[in-house]
Amino acid sequence: LIATVAHELKNPLGVIAGHVEMLEQIPDLPAAASPSLRALTRSTSRLDTLVRDLLLLSRIGNPDTPLVRVPVDLALMLAAVTEDVTLRAGQHDVTVTTAAYDGDVVVAGDPEELLRLLANLVSNAVKYSHDGGRVDLALRREGDDVVFTCTDRGLGMSADDRAQLFSEFFRSTDPEARERPGTGLGLAIVARIVARHEGRIEVESTLGRGSTFTVTLPASGH
C-alpha cells in the first residue's frame, strides 16, 4: 500500500514541480506572485522528500528485497555526508567535527542504504542543534564491529519520546522540535537499515542537553 501510494504521488508531483519551474522563468512576473511561487517550491520539495522516504521505507521493509552486500568504507562515506551538511550547518553556525578514525572501518552492506543511515543521523543532529552548537562524529573499530557515534548538544528528548523514536511518522512532543520540518520517517528508515545490516542502534538523550546515537555494524568479513 505504501509503495503504491508513493508511486501514484510521484507523477502529479513531478507535473507540479515542472510547472512551478516554468512559472519562475517567466519574465516580468508580477512581484505579488513571488511569495506564492516560493511557497509552492517549498511544499513541493517537502512532498518530494516524503515520497522518496515512503518508497525507501517500503523497499527496505520488504522481506522479498534482498540485501546485496559490498565492501563500504564508512570513513569515505562520512566525509561525503559532512561535506553535504556544511551549508546548512554554516547557516546556523553549527560546527561539525569528525574524530580521527581508529582502525579499519569497512563494513559489508548496501552503499545507498548506509549513506542514507549516516546522512539522516548527521542531518538530524544539525537540525536539532541550537544556533552556535556543535556536532561530534566518530568512527572506530571494536573487535569484529565498526561503531559510529553522532553527538549533538541540542534540543534532546524526553524518555517518552525516546520510547517511540523509531516509529513511522513519529514527531517529538517538544514544541520547539516540532517547529523544525520533517516527515517523521528518517529515524524509522535508519532503524530498518541497521536491522537489515544485522547491527544495532542505541540512543542516549536528555531533554534540553542533546543526544548521542550509536550505531554498531559488523565489519566487512564478519
URQUI-V415154 format. One line per field, one symbol per residue. ss: DSSP state (H for helix, E for strand, C for the rest). psi: psi as a letter, one per 20 degrees, with the letter a starting at -180 (. if undefined). A space follows every 10 residues. Layout:
ss->???
psi->???
This chain:
ss->CHHHHHHHHH HHHHHHHHHH HHHHCCCCCC HHHHHHHHHH HHHHHHHHHH HHHHHHHHHH CCCCCCCCCE EEEHHHHHHH HHHHCHHHHH HCCCEEEECC CECCCEEEEC HHHHHHHHHH HHHHHHHCCC CCCEEEEEEE EECCEEEEEE EECCCCCCHH HHHCCCCCCC CCCCHHHHCC CCCCCHHHHH HHHHHHCCCE EEEEEECCCE EEEEEEEEEC CC
psi->gggggghhhg ghhhgggghg gghhipqkpp hiighghhgg gghggghggg gggggggggi ioiioqoopq ppohghghgg ghhhjggggh hjkppoqpqq pnaplproao ggghghgggg gghggghjqq pjaqppqqqq pncjqpppqo prlcharrhg ghhjhjqpjp qqiphhhiip qrijighggg hhggghjkaq pqppqppiia qppoppqpqp j.
